[in-house]
């Protein structure tokens, strides 16, 4: 009598159990390195609240919105610049920006304003416990530094894992109790303000380098001076607005500082070289080009120069290959620590430049102020240009769908996957055991039936007899029908 075969644990089952365990052990939950970075360069775009801005400049308040400290506008928002701060790879950050917007309205008989609010130097603060927007506030009842102005709808997980640039777009902004105090009851805590977007360029924190050997100033050259001029704020807004639907490019060394364009001094000056003679006459040449484009707009301003004649300065530039005087100004120089500066000198449009701007502005109208910073001693740098940082990297929804998900599964997902594998392995094992048991039972029946049959012929050979006595395994059809899941 044949014994049923011993039933062992299938190797496939063991392999599946190993795979399930491997998923949990080998693949960890996502964890970002706590690498520390400094933030240097970047911008914050925020419109405060559209209804408030419109009210200030509307027929009731009859006020003004003034931009200071390099603040510019972009797509209907105020663009703060020159980000600086700290960032951790886990997403926690504190980034401050420069710039100031001053709202005034409801002018009184004495010239003061009933509505008088200045918001400056916003700071984005993101921690594991929450995110806030801080701003410096100036109003008639006092000045307040870094007030917790609004709650931000963003968590540290949204900014984690960055290495070159950290950015976020269209972040929700909710007014706090402290922030509401600046709106004199117009808006209340919990109300939504305009969303904001921000960027910050990251640099890993590295050990301090060893002190450099001192250099001989007499062998150093002067750093090139800089001319900063934004043409006119309303012109830039027109170019990027709904009518022109255009923009601008900077080339040949010119730089975009948001509210101003920077042109670098074109000629190397020697140490001790005078810029102005005793009569107040002199000249400075600069290089670079800014090109404006849009619907019916194609204007390039390049290689400006400044000439001084007594108490009048003139900025000229190449406009479509023709040098024209654009604006005039009154120079008021300041010489401090080896730097000759002319800070935000008021300018007036020249007669020759009226056609340059298609007649939008008339001769004598104010254009944007200009600034000059001219190093007179080796090692002295021009004033810093507002630093807008790198453009944020945006991924389109279509591109996101085409890309596989690169995130590592978290522990709950891994446990679920492992459970499915183990369950499937258990079902497979059960079927395998039933199949083997059924095969063994069929072998026993076949052996019993064979032993009860009398030999039909004594002439059978010994080998034939041995063949007849061997039980035959069930056919594939019989085995399958015995263990089919639908029969359970």
C-alpha positions in Angstrom: 0.0 0.0 0.0 1.4 3.3 -1.0 1.5 6.2 1.6 0.3 9.6 0.6 3.2 11.9 -0.3 4.3 14.2 2.6 3.0 17.7 2.0 5.8 20.4 2.3 5.6 24.2 2.3 5.9 25.3 -1.3 9.0 27.3 -2.2 6.9 29.9 -3.9 5.1 30.6 -0.7 8.3 31.2 1.1 9.5 33.5 -1.6 6.3 35.6 -1.4 6.7 36.0 2.4 10.3 37.1 1.8 9.1 39.7 -0.7 6.5 41.1 1.7 9.1 41.4 4.4 11.5 43.0 2.0 9.1 45.7 1.1 8.8 46.8 4.7 12.5 46.5 5.6 14.2 47.7 2.4 12.0 50.6 1.4 11.9 53.3 4.1 9.4 56.1 4.5 10.5 59.4 2.9 13.0 61.3 5.0 14.7 64.4 3.8 18.2 65.3 5.0 18.4 68.2 7.4 21.0 70.0 5.2 21.1 73.6 6.1 21.2 76.3 3.4 21.4 80.1 3.2 19.0 81.9 1.0 20.5 84.7 -1.2 18.3 86.1 -4.0 14.7 85.6 -4.8 11.4 87.5 -4.9 8.0 87.6 -3.3 4.9 88.5 -5.3 1.9 89.6 -3.3 -1.0 92.0 -4.1 -2.1 92.5 -0.4 -5.8 92.5 -1.4 -7.3 93.8 -4.7 -10.3 95.5 -3.1 -8.1 97.4 -0.7 -5.7 98.6 -3.5 -8.7 99.6 -5.6 -10.3 101.5 -2.8 -7.1 103.4 -2.0 -6.8 104.7 -5.6 -10.6 105.0 -6.2 -13.0 108.0 -6.0 -13.7 107.6 -2.3 -10.2 107.5 -0.7 -8.7 109.4 -3.7 -5.3 108.2 -2.5 -2.0 106.8 -3.9 0.0 103.6 -3.8 3.7 104.4 -3.7 6.4 101.9 -4.3 9.7 102.4 -2.5 13.0 100.6 -1.8 13.2 98.9 -5.1 9.6 97.5 -5.0 8.1 96.9 -8.5 4.9 95.4 -9.8 4.4 92.1 -11.7 1.1 90.7 -13.0 -1.0 92.9 -10.6 1.1 92.1 -7.5 3.8 93.9 -5.7 7.2 92.3 -6.2 9.5 92.3 -3.2 13.1 91.4 -3.9 16.6 90.4 -2.6 15.5 87.4 -0.5 17.8 86.4 2.4 17.4 83.9 5.2 17.8 80.2 6.1 16.4 76.9 4.8 16.5 73.3 6.0 16.1 70.3 3.8 13.1 69.3 5.9 11.2 72.3 4.5 11.5 74.7 7.4 12.6 78.1 6.3 12.6 81.8 7.2 13.1 84.1 4.2 13.0 87.9 4.3 12.5 90.2 1.4 13.1 93.9 0.7 10.8 96.6 -0.6 8.0 98.9 0.7 4.5 99.8 -0.4 2.9 102.9 1.0 -0.9 103.4 0.9 -2.3 106.9 1.5 -5.9 108.2 1.2 -8.5 110.5 2.6 -6.3 113.6 2.7 -7.1 116.0 5.5 -7.0 119.8 5.4 -3.6 119.9 7.2 -2.1 117.7 4.5 -2.1 114.5 6.5 -3.9 111.3 5.5 -6.6 109.5 7.5 -5.6 106.3 5.7 -1.8 106.0 6.0 -0.3 102.5 5.9 3.1 101.3 4.9 4.0 97.6 4.6 7.7 96.7 4.3 10.2 93.9 4.3 7.9 90.8 4.4 9.1 87.6 5.8 8.0 84.0 5.1 8.3 81.7 8.1 7.5 78.0 7.6 7.9 75.5 10.5 6.5 72.1 11.3 3.8 73.8 13.5 2.6 76.4 11.0 3.4 79.1 8.5 3.1 82.8 8.8 3.7 86.1 6.9 5.4 88.8 8.9 5.7 92.4 7.8 7.0 95.8 9.1 4.1 98.2 9.6 4.1 101.9 9.8 0.9 103.8 10.5 -0.1 107.0 12.3 -0.2 105.3 15.7 3.4 104.0 15.5 5.9 101.6 13.8 5.9 97.9 14.4 8.6 95.5 13.3 7.8 92.0 11.9 4.1 91.7 12.9 2.5 88.3 12.4 0.3 89.7 9.6 -1.2 86.5 8.1 -1.4 82.7 8.3 -0.1 80.9 5.2 -1.8 77.9 3.6 1.4 75.9 3.1 3.3 73.3 5.2 6.9 72.4 5.5 6.3 69.2 3.5 5.5 71.3 0.5 9.0 73.0 0.5 11.0 70.0 1.7 13.8 68.3 -0.3 15.0 71.3 -2.3 18.7 71.9 -3.1 19.0 74.9 -5.5 15.8 76.9 -5.4 12.8 76.8 -3.0 9.6 78.2 -4.3 5.8 78.0 -3.9 3.0 79.4 -6.1 -0.4 80.8 -5.2 -0.2 80.3 -1.5 -3.3 81.1 0.5 -3.0 84.1 2.9 -5.4 84.5 5.8 -5.5 87.7 7.9 -4.6 87.4 11.6 -5.9 89.5 14.5 -2.7 91.5 14.5 -2.9 92.1 10.8 -6.5 93.2 10.9 -5.6 96.1 13.2 -4.0 97.8 10.3 -7.2 97.9 8.2 -9.3 99.9 10.7 -12.1 97.4 10.7 -12.4 97.0 6.9 -11.2 93.4 7.1 -11.5 91.0 10.0 -9.3 88.1 11.3 -9.8 85.0 9.1 -10.6 86.8 5.9 -8.7 85.9 2.8 -6.1 88.3 1.4 -4.4 88.0 -2.0 -2.4 84.8 -2.5 1.3 85.1 -2.7 4.2 83.3 -4.6 7.8 83.3 -3.6 11.3 82.0 -4.6 14.6 81.8 -2.8 18.0 80.7 -4.2 19.8 78.2 -2.0 23.4 77.8 -1.1 24.6 75.0 1.2 26.3 76.3 4.4 30.0 75.4 4.2 32.8 75.9 6.7 34.3 79.4 6.7 37.3 79.6 4.3 40.7 80.5 5.7 41.5 84.2 5.7 42.8 85.4 2.4 46.2 87.0 2.2 45.9 90.8 2.2 46.4 92.4 -1.2 48.1 95.6 -2.2 45.4 98.1 -3.0 47.8 99.9 -5.3 47.7 97.0 -7.7 43.9 96.6 -7.7 41.7 98.1 -10.4 38.5 100.0 -9.8 35.3 98.1 -10.0 33.0 99.3 -12.8 30.3 101.8 -11.8 26.6 101.3 -12.3 23.6 103.2 -13.7 20.2 102.1 -12.4 17.1 103.4 -14.2 13.6 101.8 -14.7 12.4 104.1 -17.6 8.9 104.6 -16.1 6.8 102.4 -13.9 3.6 102.9 -15.9 5.5 102.1 -19.1 6.5 98.7 -17.7 3.0 98.1 -16.4 1.6 98.9 -19.9 4.1 96.6 -21.6 3.0 93.6 -19.4 -0.7 94.6 -19.3 -3.7 93.4 -21.2 -3.2 95.8 -24.1 0.5 95.3 -25.1 0.7 91.8 -23.6 4.4 91.9 -23.9 7.5 92.0 -21.8 11.2 92.9 -22.0 14.6 91.3 -22.4 18.0 92.5 -21.0 21.1 91.8 -23.1 24.8 92.7 -23.4 25.5 92.9 -19.7 22.3 94.8 -18.6 20.5 93.3 -15.5 16.9 93.3 -14.5 16.4 94.4 -10.9 12.6 94.5 -11.0 12.1 98.2 -10.5 15.2 99.2 -12.3 17.5 98.1 -15.1 21.2 98.2 -14.4 23.8 99.2 -16.9 27.5 98.7 -16.1 30.2 101.3 -16.7 31.8 100.6 -20.1 35.3 102.1 -19.6 37.9 101.1 -17.1 38.8 104.1 -15.0 42.2 104.5 -13.3 42.6 105.1 -9.6 42.5 108.9 -8.9 40.9 109.7 -12.3 38.5 112.6 -12.0 34.9 112.2 -13.2 34.0 115.9 -13.2 36.3 118.8 -13.8 36.3 122.0 -11.8 33.4 123.4 -13.9 31.2 120.4 -13.1 31.5 118.9 -16.6 32.2 115.3 -17.3 30.8 112.1 -18.9 30.3 108.5 -18.0 29.6 105.7 -20.6 27.7 102.5 -19.8 26.9 99.3 -21.7 23.9 97.0 -21.9 20.5 96.8 -23.7 16.9 96.5 -22.6 14.3 95.6 -25.3 10.6 96.1 -24.8 8.2 94.1 -27.0 4.4 93.6 -27.3 1.5 94.4 -29.5 2.8 97.1 -31.9 5.8 97.6 -29.4 9.4 97.1 -30.5 11.7 99.4 -28.6 15.4 98.9 -27.7 17.4 101.2 -25.4 21.1 100.5 -25.3 24.5 101.8 -24.2 23.4 104.8 -22.2 25.7 107.6 -21.3 25.6 110.4 -18.8 26.9 113.9 -19.5 27.2 116.6 -16.9 27.2 120.3 -17.7 27.3 122.5 -14.6 24.2 121.7 -12.7 22.4 119.6 -15.3 22.8 116.0 -16.1 21.5 114.3 -19.3 20.9 110.6 -19.9 21.2 109.7 -23.6 21.0 106.3 -25.2 20.9 104.5 -28.5 17.3 104.1 -29.6 17.1 101.9 -32.7 20.7 102.8 -33.6 20.1 106.6 -33.1 21.5 108.3 -30.0 18.9 110.5 -28.4 18.8 112.5 -25.1 16.0 110.8 -23.0 15.9 112.5 -19.7 17.5 115.3 -17.7 18.1 115.6 -14.0 19.9 117.7 -11.3 22.9 115.8 -9.9 23.3 115.8 -6.1 26.4 113.8 -5.4 27.3 112.0 -2.2 30.9 110.8 -1.6 31.1 108.3 1.2 33.7 105.5 1.9 35.2 105.6 -1.6 31.9 105.5 -3.4 30.4 108.4 -5.4 26.7 108.2 -5.4 23.7 109.8 -7.0 20.6 108.4 -5.3 17.2 108.4 -7.1 17.6 111.7 -8.9 14.3 113.0 -10.3 14.2 112.9 -14.1 12.2 114.7 -16.8 11.4 113.5 -20.3 13.3 115.4 -23.1 11.6 116.8 -26.2 13.5 114.4 -28.4 12.2 111.4 -26.5 8.5 112.0 -26.8 8.2 109.9 -30.0 10.3 107.2 -28.4 7.3 106.3 -26.3 4.7 106.8 -29.0 3.5 110.1 -27.5 2.3 108.5 -24.2 4.4 111.0 -22.2 5.0 114.6 -23.0 8.2 116.7 -22.7 8.9 117.6 -19.1 6.8 114.8 -17.6 8.6 112.9 -14.8 10.1 109.6 -15.6 11.6 107.1 -13.2 14.4 108.4 -11.0 18.0 107.3 -11.8 20.8 106.3 -9.6 24.6 106.2 -10.1 27.1 104.5 -7.9 30.8 105.0 -9.0 33.6 103.3 -7.0 36.6 105.7 -6.6 38.8 103.3 -4.6 40.0 99.7 -5.2 37.8 97.1 -3.6 34.7 99.3 -3.3 31.6 97.9 -4.8 28.6 99.7 -6.4 25.3 99.6 -4.4 23.6 96.3 -4.5 21.0 95.7 -7.2 17.7 94.2 -6.1 18.1 90.5 -6.5 15.1 88.7 -8.0 16.8 85.3 -7.9 16.0 82.4 -10.2 12.7 81.8 -11.9 10.6 79.1 -10.2 10.6 75.7 -12.0 7.0 74.9 -12.9 5.9 71.5 -14.1 2.8 71.4 -16.3 0.0 69.0 -15.3 0.5 67.1 -18.6 4.1 66.6 -17.8 3.3 65.4 -14.3 1.0 62.8 -15.6 3.6 61.5 -18.0 6.2 61.1 -15.2 6.2 58.1 -12.8 5.7 58.9 -9.2 9.2 59.1 -7.8 8.1 59.4 -4.1 8.9 56.5 -1.8 5.8 54.6 -0.5 5.1 55.4 3.1 4.7 52.7 5.8 0.9 52.3 5.6 1.1 51.6 1.8 3.9 49.1 2.3 1.9 47.3 5.0 -1.1 47.1 2.7 1.0 45.7 -0.1 2.6 43.2 2.2 -0.8 42.1 3.5 -2.1 41.5 -0.1 1.0 39.4 -0.9 0.7 37.3 2.2 -3.1 36.8 1.7 -2.5 35.7 -1.9 0.3 33.4 -0.8 -2.0 31.8 1.8 -4.7 31.2 -0.8 -2.2 29.6 -3.1 -0.8 27.4 -0.3 -4.3 26.2 0.6 -5.0 25.2 -3.0 -1.7 23.5 -3.2 -2.3 21.4 -0.1 -5.8 20.4 -1.2 -4.4 19.4 -4.6 -1.7 17.2 -3.1 -4.2 15.6 -0.7 -6.6 14.8 -3.5 -3.8 13.3 -5.5 -2.8 11.1 -2.5 -6.4 9.9 -2.0 -6.7 8.9 -5.7 -3.6 6.9 -5.4 -5.0 4.9 -2.4 -8.2 4.2 -4.2 -6.4 3.0 -7.3 -4.2 0.7 -5.3 -7.2 -0.9 -3.4 -9.1 -1.5 -6.6 -6.1 -3.1 -8.3 -5.5 -5.5 -5.4 -9.1 -6.9 -5.7 -8.8 -7.8 -9.4 -8.0 -11.4 -10.2 -5.3 -11.9 -12.8 -7.0 -12.7 -16.2 -4.1 -14.6 -17.5 -1.2 -16.5 -16.0 0.9 -15.8 -18.9 1.6 -12.2 -17.8 5.2 -11.5 -17.5 6.7 -10.4 -14.2 7.4 -6.9 -15.5 3.8 -6.6 -16.8 2.5 -7.6 -13.3 4.6 -4.9 -11.7 3.2 -2.4 -14.2 -0.4 -3.4 -13.4 0.0 -3.1 -9.7 1.3 0.5 -9.9 -1.5 3.0 -9.2 -2.0 5.5 -11.9 -2.0 9.2 -11.0 -5.3 11.1 -11.6 -5.5 12.9 -14.9 -5.0 16.6 -15.2 -8.8 17.1 -15.7 -9.6 15.1 -12.6 -7.1 17.0 -10.5 -8.2 20.4 -11.7 -11.9 19.6 -11.0 -11.1 18.5 -7.5 -9.3 21.7 -6.5 -11.0 24.4 -8.6 -11.8 27.5 -6.4 -15.3 27.6 -7.7 -16.0 24.2 -6.1 -14.9 25.4 -2.6 
